[in-house]
Amino acid sequence: MRTLTIDDNWKDWKFGDTDAVMTFTALDDDQVPDFTNRTLTFKIADTATNDLEHPKDFAATATGYVQDKNVILKTEDVKQLTPGNYIVELWAMSNDTQKDAIYPSKGFAQFTIEENSMKVSDVTNIPSITINAFWNAVMQKVGALTKGAKGDPGKTPKIVIGSVTKLAPNAQPSATLVPLQSDPNTYTLNLQIPQGMQGEQGIQGLPGTPGGPGLNGNDGLTPSIDPKTKHWMIGNTDTGIVAEGQAGKDADVSKFVTVEQFNALRQTASDNSTELKALQDSTNKNSEDLSNLKDQVNTLQNSTNLDEIKSQIAALQTTVKELQEAGKPTTPAKSDTPASDKPATSEPAKSDTPTSADSATSASSASASDTSASSAAQ
């Protein structure tokens, strides 16, 4: 069972006091409920003075605020209420399920608004609800005194939807009716509606059944070549693309070599190769001779023994002499032919002693050898 009680210290307060707080205690089976993620709203009704258990007219709503383990109602949120007795309920709406829990389960909590010292003399401190109630009471009195003829039926007001404003999830919904200036009988309805709380993510659905194989596609068109235009054709569509290559230009024979010219060039290359090989062989032999001569010169230049030089000069002289002796003609052999067969000739006998010319030649050779050896020794 749900209960709702008000702190005795603030059951009564004066009209116009907007700086007071009424403290309520809400219990659910004698346990303090958890108002987390709930929207709390006080709903207040006017009652007859002597019958606090039966509401007379709905008067106002106000936001409830959780403070410690209690719920408070600020008097500034119900400043439009006039002096009198009021009963109140606390509605706790779940932001998830949009369900309401109403406190108390039986009866109501009660509070009283007392008159202040100004009463109704200060019209600036009287809300419009009091003026309307006063005007209605006056009109009832006037109607009881004189009753006129029945008036014409009034015009049914027209209501058009205006703006719809989305509010925060914990805000209070509200609505306003604004008459049009062009037609006072037409009203614009503007709504301020709190946004619903985001719900929990739903359970993931089961995987779908795999689809079957698709239908076979239609056969494609085979390209062909138009015999006249030589263009590629796809079906009856001319692609405009030529399927044959264009004819090439005539060859320039001046840039090519004939067979006869090639054979002549090949023979020339072969001849040049033979002559080049002979030249290389001659160069190699001359290189060997030059190398030997260099070795002999180096030997003479490196020698420092005078006796060795003289010995080499004597050896050279001996060699030159042997060459000269080898170059002399030999004595012819005597012929067996009778002397009477040939005319008689007188031929002097040759001497083994060298002639003056031969001696001069030998001396000259030796002198040259000595000079060369002497130069080398120096």
Secondary structure as the mmCIF struct_conf table of DSSP 4:
data_model
#
loop_
_struct_conf.conf_type_id
_struct_conf.id
_struct_conf.beg_label_comp_id
_struct_conf.beg_label_asym_id
_struct_conf.beg_label_seq_id
_struct_conf.end_label_comp_id
_struct_conf.end_label_asym_id
_struct_conf.end_label_seq_id
STRN STRN1 ARG A 2 ILE A 6
HELX_RH_3T_P HELX_RH_3T_P1 ASP A 8 TRP A 10
BEND BEND1 LYS A 11 LYS A 11
STRN STRN2 ASP A 12 LYS A 14
TURN_TY1_P TURN_TY1_P1 PHE A 15 GLY A 16
BEND BEND2 ASP A 19 ASP A 19
STRN STRN3 VAL A 21 ASP A 28
TURN_TY1_P TURN_TY1_P2 ASP A 29 ASP A 30
STRN STRN4 GLN A 31 GLN A 31
TURN_TY1_P TURN_TY1_P3 THR A 36 ASN A 37
STRN STRN5 ARG A 38 ALA A 48
TURN_TY1_P TURN_TY1_P4 THR A 49 ASN A 50
STRN STRN6 ASP A 51 THR A 63
STRN STRN7 TYR A 65 GLN A 67
TURN_TY1_P TURN_TY1_P5 ASP A 68 LYS A 69
STRN STRN8 ASN A 70 LYS A 74
HELX_RH_3T_P HELX_RH_3T_P2 THR A 75 VAL A 78
TURN_TY1_P TURN_TY1_P6 LYS A 79 GLN A 80
HELX_LH_PP_P HELX_LH_PP_P1 LEU A 81 THR A 82
BEND BEND3 PRO A 83 PRO A 83
STRN STRN9 GLY A 84 SER A 94
TURN_TY1_P TURN_TY1_P7 ASN A 95 THR A 97
STRN STRN10 ASP A 100 TYR A 103
BEND BEND4 SER A 105 GLY A 107
STRN STRN11 ALA A 109 GLU A 114
HELX_LH_PP_P HELX_LH_PP_P2 GLU A 115 GLU A 115
TURN_TY1_P TURN_TY1_P8 SER A 117 SER A 121
HELX_RH_3T_P HELX_RH_3T_P3 VAL A 123 ASN A 125
BEND BEND5 ILE A 126 ILE A 126
HELX_RH_AL_P HELX_RH_AL_P1 SER A 128 LEU A 145
HELX_LH_PP_P HELX_LH_PP_P3 ALA A 149 PRO A 157
STRN STRN12 LYS A 158 LEU A 167
TURN_TY1_P TURN_TY1_P9 PRO A 169 ASN A 170
BEND BEND6 ALA A 171 ALA A 171
HELX_LH_PP_P HELX_LH_PP_P4 GLN A 172 PRO A 173
STRN STRN13 SER A 174 PRO A 179
BEND BEND7 GLN A 181 SER A 182
TURN_TY1_P TURN_TY1_P10 PRO A 184 ASN A 185
STRN STRN14 THR A 186 PRO A 194
HELX_LH_PP_P HELX_LH_PP_P5 GLN A 195 THR A 222
STRN STRN15 PRO A 223 ILE A 225
TURN_TY1_P TURN_TY1_P11 PRO A 227 THR A 229
STRN STRN16 HIS A 231 ILE A 234
TURN_TY1_P TURN_TY1_P12 GLY A 235 ASN A 236
STRN STRN17 THR A 237 VAL A 242
BEND BEND8 GLU A 244 GLU A 244
HELX_LH_PP_P HELX_LH_PP_P6 GLY A 245 ALA A 251
HELX_RH_3T_P HELX_RH_3T_P4 VAL A 253 LYS A 255
BEND BEND9 PHE A 256 PHE A 256
HELX_RH_AL_P HELX_RH_AL_P2 VAL A 259 ASN A 302
HELX_RH_AL_P HELX_RH_AL_P3 LEU A 306 ALA A 326
TURN_TY1_P TURN_TY1_P13 GLY A 327 GLY A 327
BEND BEND10 LYS A 328 LYS A 328
HELX_LH_PP_P HELX_LH_PP_P7 PRO A 329 SER A 335
BEND BEND11 THR A 337 THR A 337
HELX_RH_3T_P HELX_RH_3T_P5 ALA A 339 ASP A 341
BEND BEND12 LYS A 342 LYS A 342
HELX_LH_PP_P HELX_LH_PP_P8 PRO A 348 SER A 351
BEND BEND13 ASP A 352 THR A 353
HELX_LH_PP_P HELX_LH_PP_P9 PRO A 354 THR A 355
HELX_RH_AL_P HELX_RH_AL_P4 SER A 356 ALA A 377
#
